[in-house]
Amino acid sequence: MSNNKLAIPVENYKYILIGLITTVIGFFLMEGGGSEDVNVFIEEELFSFRRITLAPFVVMTGFGIVLYAILKRPKHNEPTSNTTEEQ
């Protein structure tokens, strides 16, 4: 009963890895913006383009790549036929 076929082809695992790396990069772009003094609020640092726009876009792109990798079907080179052979 050992079947060596994977649920997802190996090529798709490469896309999943690329998507995960992209997502992690997006989260790294989102971090930071804190201040050493709790009484000081630096609006330009916290609400910067990188944290508010770029990082969420990169994270969602990574999620999209992973979703694509999961849903992508493998290419089959063999022709399929709908007729059955009668014996």
PEBELHU-V121135 format. One record per pair of residues at least 12 apart in sequence whose C-alpha atoms are under 6 Angstrom apart, sorted by the first residue. I is the first residue (numbers start at 1). J is the second residue. D is the distance in whole Angstrom. If there is no record, write none. Layout:
I	J	D
I	J	D
This chain:
12	69	5
15	69	5
16	66	5
16	69	6
19	62	4
19	65	5
19	66	5
22	62	5
23	59	4
23	62	5
26	55	5
26	58	5
26	59	5
29	55	5
30	51	5
30	55	5
33	45	5
33	46	5
